[in-house]
């Protein structure tokens, strides 16, 4: 074997929801960590890796007497802890959640153990985001350990983000479990392991590991102990090590941690394979959860970001950033049963406690035993975060005084339409103060109503007085025996009475594009991660009715109802009087039918080469798959399905010669095959953890999509419009004075977050989602005192000085930068030079 050393890295993949109830998983993790640490201590040479900070945190909470051993093994390079707080999904988690997850995990390790974690251990994640390398390197992570998706033979390689930031990646050979070094060396009694008859590939070892050390996982799988290894492999790991030392005397075989294997690559350049771009999931779309979970978690992320902005505005006004009720906020471990603690946040870290709950719910799997309980546990934490963010928002606008309608904006360019609940105070204000052509009641297919208001929106972040604006454009709604037609100045919407199919016509270019057809159902034959379907058993929806609904100054609505699998579905189209957009909402009360996949064809028969979709702080062509990426394991999708399914963040767009048709949504699941692109509305397969549990999605689920017809073919414009829709302004009532705190006089960039750090300083994170350098000029009261750029660890990179009416900031293509604004008491160190 042409390699100098093989380093075995004992680990046990620590899944947070694999047993359903997170408490069972954490308790199991405590037991495994204790046994592996004891083994390392007793052996004198063995090592261990704890994948994520949450398991290390819980272990030291329940086993504080192990802290001296933990510290000693860390100092001896025989224990390593991954920097991520939880092992979150890759392709489904939004950008700020990715950032907060790694910040929370690394902060815990620094505060509790005094260590700067450089490892991200995500051994089981089925995909990879294009921006992961940039985000993790900014947060202090230098290397990433994983399996699946690419380089199944095992390799050290680099992932390169679109801004050029590179991060080393260690891909385990075959899987994140132990693999025999040679054929015929597995014990005859071995069974129930993950690898089948695969063994370590000896091909091109020097090319795969230029510095001469091959890293091999020493795990038996998920939440497994040393005795589980014996059960699955027929004998102890140490016995295999001795066996291979005899078989390969010229190869040094030892125990290690990822840090010691990867260190030479960080300190000395080596030629290794590089890949860039987004790796689609080898588990298809949205496994291990109900679809409404993803809708909810994305809505809550917006709530958190708006609440952080509101806290900055309150602080700028000289008011406390948080309400007094924040002292009683219950955290992640707060439970109503089992006598659990309330887990109150330490003063000054209340938002961290909220983000901790948000990222906790986004661990990469669920199911197995007590899977239904994990659904409930996640929703409890979502409900808490929602309630607490509402308290922050109400506090910021002084909602105890209902003096005036106020608009909260959290980005530099806001959509001109506001939508809110029809509260009596709002309706009274609009009827008495607003032009009748500036607002309208809007129906929704689930029976709700909302108020939509056309407003003049400033291009700044802050709290503003509501200024309504009458819509000059008119909407027409006509119908005949064949179709119902709604017309604005920009678009014509047609819904066919015979089929329920909808089409939008762009009046400027003449382009006609199908919006949606009636859905259909196919049988799911596999489980949540294998995604096998029987395409021959297709059941089409049966149309019930197409009817015209409301028409007003802002919009016109057309309703469609159909029946599928004996269930009545409701659909509502809304054509807006401006902005060239049509909303599509769907609602169903689903009776928990099992083993179905429900699809709705959209956007017509576009070729996959015309499609792009949103990812975290980026976007990808449907077929833009890094060379060599794809499925391998039996618990992954087929190669055909890998090409056909995508997990999407906020937008999917079809590009035509002169026009782009974008579908903006919080829904994550899409499929495209020759002749059809479709939304995967529901999946109700069995869990891979326990086939007795199905992801049945019982009860009410709603979907919301917006179709926008965009002139030209700018590949990045759908991302900008999707963010504008997602981070729409909030219409609220309160007594606070209006206050504009920040605006941008330069090139457009996306605002990811505006928040207060531990020092009480306002921090702004912006993203340049374009292929050219963006020159930003920040103005407003936050910027006037100057500031500094900081990385995701909070370390100062360069100082910025307020000049010529603005704070200049340059962002290279696809760069993510954070600005920490100076507070009144802040001053530069002597000798520091401003940029």
C-alpha positions in Angstrom: 0.0 0.0 0.0 1.6 3.2 -1.2 1.0 5.5 1.8 3.1 6.4 4.9 0.5 6.3 7.6 -3.2 5.4 8.2 -4.6 7.3 11.1 -7.7 5.8 12.7 -10.1 8.5 14.1 -12.6 6.9 16.6 -15.9 8.6 16.6 -19.6 7.9 16.9 -21.9 10.0 14.7 -24.0 11.9 17.2 -27.5 12.5 15.7 -29.6 14.9 17.7 -33.0 13.6 16.6 -32.3 10.1 15.3 -34.1 8.6 18.2 -36.9 11.1 17.8 -36.8 12.6 21.3 -33.7 14.9 21.5 -33.4 14.0 25.2 -32.8 10.4 24.4 -30.2 11.3 21.8 -28.4 13.6 24.2 -28.5 11.0 27.0 -27.2 8.3 24.6 -24.5 10.8 23.5 -23.5 11.3 27.2 -23.1 7.5 27.6 -21.0 7.1 24.4 -18.8 10.1 25.1 -18.1 8.8 28.6 -17.2 5.3 27.3 -15.0 6.6 24.5 -13.2 9.0 26.8 -12.6 6.2 29.4 -11.2 4.1 26.6 -8.9 6.8 25.4 -7.7 7.4 29.0 -7.1 3.7 29.7 -5.5 2.9 26.3 -3.0 5.7 26.4 -3.1 6.3 22.7 -6.7 6.1 21.4 -8.5 9.3 20.4 -12.1 10.6 19.9 -14.0 13.2 18.0 -17.3 14.8 19.3 -19.1 16.0 16.2 -20.9 19.0 17.5 -20.8 21.4 20.5 -24.3 20.6 21.7 -23.2 17.0 22.7 -20.0 18.3 24.4 -22.1 20.9 26.2 -24.6 18.4 27.4 -22.0 15.9 28.4 -20.1 18.4 30.6 -23.4 19.6 32.1 -24.3 16.0 33.2 -20.7 14.8 33.8 -18.8 17.8 35.2 -16.3 15.6 36.9 -15.0 14.6 33.4 -13.8 18.1 32.7 -10.2 17.5 33.8 -10.0 14.5 31.4 -11.6 16.4 28.6 -9.1 19.2 29.0 -6.1 16.9 29.2 -7.2 14.9 26.1 -7.7 18.2 24.2 -4.2 19.4 25.2 -2.7 16.0 24.1 -4.4 16.3 20.7 -6.4 13.1 21.5 -9.8 14.7 21.6 -11.3 17.2 19.2 -14.7 18.9 19.2 -16.5 20.1 16.1 -17.3 23.8 16.1 -20.9 23.7 14.8 -23.5 23.8 17.6 -25.7 21.2 15.8 -25.2 19.1 12.7 -27.6 21.1 10.6 -28.8 20.5 7.1 -26.6 21.9 4.3 -28.9 22.8 1.5 -32.1 23.6 3.5 -30.7 26.0 6.1 -30.7 29.7 5.3 -27.5 31.7 5.4 -27.9 33.5 8.8 -28.8 30.2 10.5 -25.6 28.7 9.1 -23.6 31.6 10.5 -25.3 31.6 14.0 -24.9 27.8 14.3 -21.1 27.9 13.9 -20.8 31.1 16.0 -22.8 29.6 18.9 -20.8 26.3 18.8 -17.4 28.0 18.7 -18.4 30.5 21.4 -19.4 27.7 23.7 -16.1 25.9 23.2 -14.2 29.2 23.9 -16.2 30.1 27.0 -16.4 26.6 28.5 -13.0 25.1 27.6 -10.9 28.0 26.4 -10.3 26.5 23.0 -10.5 28.0 19.5 -12.2 25.2 17.5 -11.0 24.9 13.9 -13.0 21.7 12.9 -16.4 21.4 11.4 -17.6 17.8 11.6 -20.6 17.1 9.4 -20.0 13.4 8.5 -23.5 12.6 7.3 -24.6 15.7 5.4 -25.9 14.9 1.9 -24.9 18.2 0.2 -22.7 21.3 0.4 -23.4 25.0 -0.1 -21.4 27.1 -2.5 -20.7 29.6 0.3 -19.8 27.2 3.1 -16.1 27.7 2.7 -16.4 31.5 3.0 -18.7 31.4 6.0 -16.8 28.8 7.9 -13.4 30.3 7.3 -14.6 33.7 8.4 -15.9 32.0 11.6 -12.5 30.5 12.3 -13.1 27.0 10.8 -10.1 25.7 8.8 -11.2 22.2 7.8 -14.4 20.2 7.4 -14.9 16.5 7.8 -17.6 14.8 5.9 -18.8 11.8 3.7 -21.4 11.2 1.0 -21.8 13.4 -2.1 -18.3 13.3 -3.6 -14.9 11.6 -3.5 -16.3 8.3 -2.1 -12.8 6.7 -2.3 -11.6 9.1 0.4 -9.5 12.2 -0.1 -8.3 15.5 1.2 -9.5 18.3 -1.1 -10.5 22.0 -1.1 -13.9 23.6 -1.4 -13.7 27.0 -3.0 -16.4 29.6 -2.4 -17.5 32.0 -5.2 -15.4 34.8 -3.6 -12.3 32.6 -3.8 -12.1 31.5 -0.1 -10.9 27.9 0.1 -11.4 25.4 2.9 -9.8 22.0 3.3 -12.2 19.1 3.4 -11.5 15.6 4.6 -13.9 13.1 3.0 -14.0 9.7 4.7 -13.3 6.6 2.5 -16.7 5.1 1.4 -18.7 6.3 4.4 -18.3 7.8 7.9 -17.7 4.4 9.4 -14.8 2.0 9.5 -13.8 0.4 6.2 -11.7 -2.8 5.9 -8.2 -2.0 4.5 -8.2 -5.0 2.2 -10.6 -7.6 0.7 -11.2 -10.7 2.8 -10.1 -9.1 6.1 -13.6 -8.5 7.6 -14.6 -11.0 10.3 -17.1 -13.6 9.0 -19.5 -12.7 11.9 -19.6 -9.0 10.8 -23.2 -7.9 9.9 -25.5 -4.8 9.9 -22.6 -2.4 9.0 -23.1 0.3 6.4 -20.5 -0.6 3.8 -21.6 -3.9 2.1 -18.6 -5.5 0.5 -16.7 -2.3 -0.1 -13.1 -1.9 1.1 -10.5 0.8 1.1 -9.4 1.8 -2.4 -5.6 1.6 -2.7 -5.7 3.6 -6.0 -3.6 6.8 -6.3 -3.2 7.1 -2.5 -0.4 9.6 -2.8 -2.5 11.8 -5.0 -5.4 11.6 -2.7 -3.3 12.3 0.4 -0.2 14.2 -0.7 1.2 14.6 2.8 1.2 10.8 3.2 -1.5 10.2 5.9 -4.8 8.6 5.1 -7.6 9.3 7.6 -10.0 6.4 8.4 -13.2 6.7 10.5 -13.2 4.5 13.5 -17.0 4.5 13.9 -19.7 1.8 13.6 -22.4 4.3 12.8 -25.0 6.5 14.4 -24.9 6.8 18.2 -22.9 3.6 18.4 -20.6 2.5 21.3 -17.5 0.4 21.3 -19.5 -2.7 21.9 -21.7 -1.9 18.9 -18.5 -1.9 16.8 -17.8 -5.4 17.9 -21.4 -6.5 17.0 -21.2 -5.0 13.5 -17.6 -5.8 12.6 -17.1 -9.0 14.5 -14.3 -7.8 16.8 -12.9 -4.7 18.5 -11.5 -1.8 16.5 -8.2 -2.2 18.3 -8.0 -5.8 17.0 -8.4 -4.6 13.4 -5.6 -2.1 14.0 -3.3 -4.9 15.2 -4.3 -7.1 12.3 -3.5 -4.4 9.7 -0.2 -3.5 11.4 0.9 -7.1 10.8 -0.5 -7.1 7.2 1.1 -3.7 6.3 4.3 -3.5 8.2 5.6 -0.6 6.0 2.6 1.6 6.9 2.4 3.3 10.3 -1.1 2.7 11.7 -2.0 4.9 14.6 -4.9 6.9 16.2 -5.4 10.6 15.5 -7.8 13.5 15.4 -8.6 15.5 12.2 -6.4 18.4 13.4 -3.2 16.3 13.2 -4.1 14.8 9.8 -5.0 18.1 8.2 -2.3 20.3 9.8 0.3 19.8 7.1 -2.1 21.0 4.5 -2.7 24.2 6.4 1.0 24.9 7.0 2.4 23.8 3.6 0.8 24.0 0.2 -0.1 20.7 -1.5 -1.7 20.1 -4.8 -5.1 18.7 -4.1 -8.4 18.5 -6.0 -10.6 21.6 -5.8 -14.3 21.9 -6.3 -16.7 24.9 -6.2 -20.4 25.4 -6.4 -23.3 23.8 -4.7 -23.5 20.1 -4.2 -27.2 19.0 -4.5 -28.5 16.7 -1.8 -28.1 12.9 -2.3 -31.3 12.6 -0.3 -33.5 14.3 -2.8 -35.7 16.9 -1.3 -36.7 17.9 2.2 -36.4 14.5 4.0 -37.0 13.8 7.7 -39.5 16.6 8.2 -43.0 17.8 7.3 -43.2 20.3 4.6 -44.8 23.0 6.8 -41.7 22.8 9.1 -39.6 24.4 6.3 -42.2 27.1 5.7 -42.3 27.8 9.4 -38.6 27.8 10.0 -38.0 30.3 7.2 -40.7 32.6 8.4 -39.2 32.5 11.9 -35.8 33.4 10.5 -37.3 36.6 9.1 -39.0 37.3 12.5 -35.6 36.9 14.2 -33.8 39.2 11.7 -36.6 41.8 12.0 -36.5 41.6 15.8 -32.7 42.2 15.8 -33.2 45.2 13.6 -35.9 46.5 15.9 -33.6 46.2 18.9 -31.0 48.3 17.1 -33.6 51.0 16.4 -34.8 51.0 20.0 -31.2 51.3 21.2 -30.5 54.2 18.8 -33.5 56.0 20.3 -31.9 55.6 23.7 -34.4 53.0 24.9 -33.7 49.5 26.2 -33.3 47.2 23.1 -35.3 44.4 24.8 -38.6 44.4 26.7 -38.5 43.7 30.4 -40.1 40.3 29.7 -36.9 39.1 28.1 -35.6 38.1 31.6 -38.3 35.3 31.6 -37.6 34.0 28.1 -37.3 30.2 28.3 -34.5 28.7 26.3 -33.8 25.5 24.4 -33.9 23.2 27.4 -36.9 24.7 29.0 -39.6 22.0 29.3 -43.1 21.9 30.8 -42.6 18.3 31.9 -39.8 16.1 33.4 -38.8 18.9 35.8 -36.4 20.4 33.3 -34.9 23.8 34.0 -36.3 26.9 32.3 -32.9 27.6 30.7 -33.0 31.4 31.0 -30.6 33.4 28.8 -27.7 35.2 30.5 -28.1 39.0 30.3 -26.9 40.4 27.0 -27.2 37.0 25.2 -31.0 36.9 24.8 -30.9 36.8 21.0 -28.2 34.1 21.1 -30.7 32.0 23.1 -33.4 32.6 20.5 -31.0 31.6 17.6 -29.9 28.6 19.6 -33.5 27.4 19.6 -33.9 28.2 15.9 -30.8 26.2 14.8 -31.5 23.4 17.2 -34.6 22.5 15.3 -32.7 22.3 12.0 -30.5 19.3 12.8 -30.2 17.2 9.7 -32.5 14.3 10.6 -35.4 13.1 12.6 -37.6 10.1 12.7 -36.9 6.7 14.3 -38.3 6.0 17.6 -40.6 8.7 19.0 -40.3 10.6 15.7 -43.7 12.3 16.2 -42.4 13.7 19.5 -39.5 15.4 17.8 -42.0 17.2 15.5 -43.8 18.5 18.6 -40.5 19.4 20.4 -39.4 21.5 17.4 -42.7 23.3 17.1 -42.6 24.2 20.9 -39.3 26.0 20.3 -40.6 27.6 17.2 -43.6 28.9 19.0 -41.4 30.3 21.8 -39.1 32.2 19.3 -42.2 33.6 17.5 -43.7 34.8 20.7 -40.4 36.4 22.0 -39.6 38.1 18.7 -43.1 39.6 18.7 -42.4 41.0 22.2 -39.2 42.7 20.8 -41.1 44.1 17.8 -43.9 45.5 20.0 -41.4 47.0 22.4 -39.5 48.7 19.6 -42.6 50.5 18.4 -43.9 51.1 21.9 -47.0 49.1 21.2 -48.5 50.0 24.6 -49.4 53.3 22.9 -51.4 52.8 19.7 -50.8 56.4 18.4 -49.7 55.9 14.8 -49.2 53.4 12.1 -45.5 52.6 11.7 -43.5 50.7 9.1 -40.4 48.7 10.0 -37.9 48.3 7.2 -34.9 45.9 7.6 -33.3 46.3 4.1 -32.2 49.2 1.9 -34.8 48.7 -0.8 -38.2 47.6 0.3 -41.3 46.3 -1.6 -44.0 49.0 -1.9 -46.8 46.7 -0.7 -47.5 46.1 3.0 -49.6 43.2 4.3 -51.0 42.9 7.8 -53.8 41.4 9.9 -57.1 43.3 9.6 -57.0 44.8 13.1 -59.7 47.2 14.0 -57.2 50.0 14.6 -55.7 49.6 11.2 -59.0 49.4 9.4 -60.2 52.5 11.2 -57.1 54.4 10.2 -57.3 53.4 6.5 -61.0 54.3 6.3 -60.4 57.7 7.7 -56.9 58.7 6.6 -56.0 56.7 3.4 -57.1 57.0 -0.2 -59.6 54.3 -1.1 -57.4 53.2 -4.0 -54.3 52.6 -1.7 -55.6 49.6 0.2 -57.7 46.4 -0.2 -58.8 43.4 1.7 -57.2 40.2 0.5 -58.7 36.7 0.8 -56.6 33.6 1.3 -57.5 30.0 0.5 -57.4 28.9 4.2 -60.3 31.3 5.0 -58.1 34.1 6.4 -58.2 37.7 5.3 -55.4 40.3 5.3 -55.1 44.0 4.6 -52.8 45.0 1.7 -51.6 48.6 1.6 -49.7 50.4 -1.2 -47.1 52.7 0.4 -44.3 55.0 -0.4 -41.2 53.2 1.0 -37.9 54.9 1.8 -34.7 53.2 0.7 -33.4 53.0 4.3 -33.5 50.8 7.4 -35.6 52.2 10.2 -39.0 52.9 11.6 -41.2 55.1 9.4 -44.6 56.8 9.3 -47.0 55.0 7.0 -47.5 57.0 3.8 -50.1 55.4 1.6 -50.0 55.7 -2.1 -52.9 55.3 -4.5 -52.3 52.8 -7.3 -52.6 54.6 -10.7 -52.9 51.3 -12.6 -56.2 49.5 -13.0 -57.1 45.8 -12.8 -59.7 44.2 -15.0 -61.4 40.9 -14.3 -63.5 39.3 -17.0 -64.9 35.8 -17.6 -66.6 33.7 -20.3 -67.4 30.0 -20.7 -63.8 29.1 -21.5 -61.7 31.1 -19.0 -61.4 33.8 -16.4 -59.0 36.6 -17.3 -57.4 39.2 -15.1 -55.5 42.1 -16.6 -53.0 44.7 -15.2 -50.9 47.1 -17.2 -48.1 44.6 -17.1 -49.6 41.1 -17.2 -52.6 39.1 -18.2 -53.6 36.1 -16.1 -55.8 33.4 -17.6 -57.3 30.4 -15.8 -58.8 27.7 -18.0 -62.3 26.7 -16.7 -62.0 23.2 -18.2 -58.6 22.2 -16.8 -57.8 24.7 -14.0 -54.4 25.4 -15.7 -53.1 29.0 -15.4 -51.1 31.1 -17.8 -49.4 34.5 -17.5 -48.8 36.7 -20.6 -46.2 39.5 -20.4 -47.8 42.3 -22.3 -44.4 44.0 -23.0 -42.7 41.1 -24.7 -45.6 38.9 -25.7 -44.2 35.9 -23.7 -46.8 33.5 -22.5 -45.7 31.2 -19.6 -47.8 28.5 -17.8 -47.9 29.2 -14.1 -49.4 25.9 -12.8 -51.4 22.9 -13.8 -53.5 20.8 -11.4 -51.4 18.5 -9.2 -51.1 14.7 -9.4 -49.9 12.0 -7.0 -47.4 9.1 -7.4 -46.6 6.4 -5.0 -43.4 6.6 -2.9 -41.9 3.1 -2.6 -38.8 3.9 -0.5 -38.3 6.1 2.5 -37.6 9.7 3.2 -34.0 9.6 2.0 -34.2 7.1 -0.9 -37.1 8.8 -2.6 -38.0 6.0 -4.9 -41.4 6.4 -6.7 -43.7 4.4 -9.0 -44.3 6.8 -11.9 -46.7 4.3 -13.5 -49.2 4.7 -10.6 -50.2 8.3 -11.2 -53.4 9.8 -10.0 -54.5 13.2 -11.4 -56.5 15.8 -9.6 -60.1 16.3 -10.6 -61.2 19.9 -11.1 -64.2 21.0 -9.1 -64.6 24.7 -9.9 -62.9 27.8 -11.3 -64.5 31.1 -10.2 -63.8 34.8 -10.2 -63.4 36.3 -6.7 -62.6 39.9 -5.7 -61.3 42.7 -7.8 -60.1 46.0 -6.4 -57.6 48.8 -6.8 -54.6 46.6 -5.9 -55.4 43.1 -7.1 -57.9 40.7 -8.6 -58.4 37.1 -7.4 -59.4 33.8 -9.1 -60.2 30.7 -7.1 -59.7 27.1 -8.2 -60.7 23.9 -6.3 -59.9 20.3 -7.1 -60.0 16.9 -5.5 -57.0 14.6 -5.3 -56.9 11.3 -3.4 -60.3 12.0 -2.1 -59.1 15.3 -0.5 -60.4 18.8 -1.4 -57.7 21.3 -2.2 -58.1 25.1 -2.5 -56.1 27.4 -4.8 -56.2 31.2 -5.1 -54.5 33.3 -7.7 -53.9 37.0 -7.1 -52.8 39.3 -9.9 -51.3 42.6 -8.6 -51.9 45.9 -10.3 -48.2 46.7 -10.4 -44.7 45.0 -10.4 -45.6 42.3 -12.9 -46.4 39.6 -10.4 -49.0 36.9 -9.6 -49.4 35.2 -6.3 -50.4 31.5 -6.0 -51.6 30.1 -2.7 -52.7 26.6 -2.0 -54.4 25.1 1.1 -55.3 21.6 2.2 -56.5 19.8 5.3 -54.4 16.7 4.7 -55.8 13.4 6.3 -52.3 11.8 6.9 -52.3 9.5 3.9 -49.1 7.5 3.7 -46.6 6.8 0.9 -47.6 9.6 -1.6 -45.7 12.3 -3.4 -47.8 15.2 -4.5 -46.5 17.3 -7.4 -47.8 20.4 -9.1 -46.3 21.2 -12.6 -45.2 24.8 -12.9 -43.5 27.1 -15.5 -44.3 24.9 -18.5 -42.0 22.5 -20.2 -38.7 24.4 -19.7 -35.5 22.6 -20.3 -33.4 22.1 -17.1 -30.6 24.1 -18.8 -32.9 27.2 -18.5 -33.4 26.8 -14.7 -31.5 28.4 -11.8 -32.4 28.1 -8.1 -31.5 29.8 -4.9 -29.0 28.6 -2.3 -27.6 30.2 0.8 -26.2 33.6 -0.3 -25.8 32.3 -3.8 -27.6 30.6 -6.7 -27.0 27.6 -9.0 -27.9 26.3 -12.4 -30.0 23.2 -12.1 -27.4 21.1 -13.9 -24.4 22.8 -12.4 -23.1 19.9 -10.4 -19.5 19.7 -9.3 -17.5 17.1 -11.2 -17.7 13.7 -9.6 -20.6 14.6 -7.2 -23.4 12.1 -6.8 -24.9 9.3 -4.7 -23.3 6.0 -3.7 -24.9 4.6 -0.6 -28.0 2.4 -0.3 -29.7 5.1 1.8 -29.4 7.7 -1.0 -31.3 8.5 -4.1 -30.7 7.0 -7.5 -28.5 8.8 -10.0 -31.6 9.7 -12.1 -33.3 11.2 -9.1 -30.2 13.0 -8.0 -30.4 14.9 -11.4 -34.1 15.5 -11.0 -34.7 16.9 -7.5 -33.4 20.1 -5.9 -33.7 21.7 -2.5 -34.3 25.4 -3.1 -33.9 28.6 -1.1 -36.5 31.3 -1.9 -36.5 31.2 -5.7 -36.5 29.1 -8.9 -36.2 30.9 -12.2 -36.6 30.0 -15.9 -34.6 32.1 -18.3 -35.9 33.0 -21.7 -34.2 35.0 -24.4 -35.6 38.4 -23.3 -37.4 37.6 -20.1 -36.9 35.7 -16.8 -39.9 34.1 -15.1 -39.1 33.6 -11.4 -41.1 31.6 -8.8 -40.5 33.1 -5.3 -41.4 31.0 -2.3 -40.5 29.7 1.1 -41.2 26.1 -0.2 -38.0 24.1 -0.6 -38.8 21.1 -2.8 -38.7 20.9 -6.6 -38.4 18.4 -9.4 -37.5 18.8 -13.0 -37.4 16.1 -15.7 -37.7 16.4 -19.5 -41.1 18.0 -20.3 -42.0 19.0 -16.7 -40.8 21.1 -13.8 -42.9 20.7 -10.7 -43.2 21.7 -7.1 -43.1 18.7 -4.7 -45.9 19.9 -2.5 -46.0 16.9 -0.1 -44.0 13.7 0.6 -45.5 11.2 3.0 -42.9 8.3 3.0 -41.7 6.1 5.8 -38.8 7.3 8.0 -35.5 5.7 7.2 -35.0 5.4 10.9 -38.2 3.4 11.6 -40.7 2.4 8.9 -43.5 2.5 11.5 -43.2 6.3 11.4 -44.4 8.1 8.2 -44.0 11.8 7.5 -47.7 12.1 7.0 -48.0 15.9 7.2 -51.4 15.6 9.0 -53.6 18.7 9.3 -53.5 22.0 7.5 -50.7 23.0 5.2 -50.5 26.1 3.1 -48.1 27.1 0.3 -47.3 30.5 -1.0 -45.7 31.3 -4.4 -45.2 34.5 -6.3 -44.5 34.5 -10.1 -42.6 37.5 -11.3 -42.0 38.3 -14.9 -38.6 40.1 -15.1 -37.2 41.9 -18.1 -33.9 40.6 -19.3 -31.9 37.6 -18.2 -29.7 38.8 -15.2 -29.0 35.5 -13.4 -28.9 37.3 -10.0 -32.1 39.4 -10.2 -34.4 36.6 -8.9 -32.3 36.4 -5.7 -32.7 40.2 -5.1 -36.5 40.0 -5.7 -36.9 36.9 -3.5 -35.1 38.6 -0.6 -37.2 41.7 -1.0 -40.3 39.6 -0.9 -39.1 37.5 2.1 -37.9 40.6 4.1 -41.0 42.6 3.3 -41.6 45.7 5.5 -43.8 45.3 8.6 -46.9 47.4 9.3 -47.3 48.0 13.0 -49.0 50.4 15.4 -47.2 52.1 18.3 -46.1 55.3 19.9 -42.4 55.4 19.0 -41.0 58.3 16.9 -40.0 57.5 13.3 -36.2 57.0 13.0 -34.1 56.2 9.9 -30.8 54.7 11.1 -29.0 53.5 8.0 -29.1 53.8 4.2 -26.8 53.0 1.3 -25.7 55.6 -1.2 -23.6 53.2 -3.3 -24.0 50.0 -5.2 -26.9 47.6 -4.2 -26.1 44.8 -1.7 -28.2 42.5 0.3 -28.6 43.1 4.0 -28.3 39.8 5.8 -28.6 41.1 9.4 -28.4 44.2 11.5 -27.9 43.4 15.2 -26.4 44.4 18.5 -23.2 42.5 19.5 -22.1 41.7 23.1 -20.7 45.2 23.4 -24.0 46.8 22.5 -22.5 48.0 19.2 -24.7 47.8 16.1 -23.3 45.4 13.4 -24.4 45.2 9.8 -23.8 42.1 7.6 -24.1 42.6 3.9 -23.7 40.3 0.9 -22.6 41.2 -2.6 -24.7 38.7 -4.7 -23.2 39.7 -8.0 -20.2 39.0 -10.3 -18.7 42.5 -10.0 -17.3 44.5 -7.1 -19.8 46.5 -5.1 -18.8 49.9 -3.7 -21.1 50.7 -0.8 -21.5 54.0 0.9 -23.2 53.7 4.3 -24.9 56.8 5.6 -27.3 57.5 8.5 -26.8 57.9 12.2 -25.2 54.5 12.7 -22.5 55.2 10.2 -21.5 58.8 11.1 -19.1 57.8 13.9 -17.2 55.3 11.7 -16.6 51.7 12.3 -14.6 48.6 11.3 -15.1 45.5 9.3 -15.0 42.3 11.4 -15.0 38.6 10.6 -17.6 36.2 11.9 -15.5 35.8 15.1 -15.8 39.5 15.8 -12.1 40.1 15.1 -11.4 43.6 13.6 -10.1 43.4 10.0 -9.9 47.1 9.0 -11.1 50.4 10.3 -13.5 52.5 8.3 -13.8 56.3 8.5 -16.8 58.4 7.6 -15.9 60.6 4.7 -17.8 62.8 2.3 -21.2 61.9 3.8 -20.7 58.1 4.0 -18.8 55.1 5.3 -17.1 53.5 2.3 -17.1 49.7 2.0 -16.0 47.6 -1.0 -17.2 44.0 -1.4 -15.6 41.8 -4.0 -18.0 39.5 -6.0 -19.9 37.2 -3.7 -18.2 38.5 -0.6 -19.9 38.6 2.8 -18.7 41.4 5.1 -19.7 42.5 8.6 -19.4 46.1 9.7 -19.3 47.0 13.4 -20.3 50.6 13.9 -18.5 52.7 16.5 -20.4 53.6 19.6 -20.1 57.1 21.2 -17.5 55.8 23.6 -15.5 53.9 21.0 -12.1 55.1 19.9 -9.3 53.8 17.7 -6.2 52.5 19.3 -3.2 54.8 19.0 -1.4 54.4 15.8 -4.3 52.6 14.1 -4.7 53.7 10.5 -8.1 54.0 8.9 -8.8 52.6 5.5 
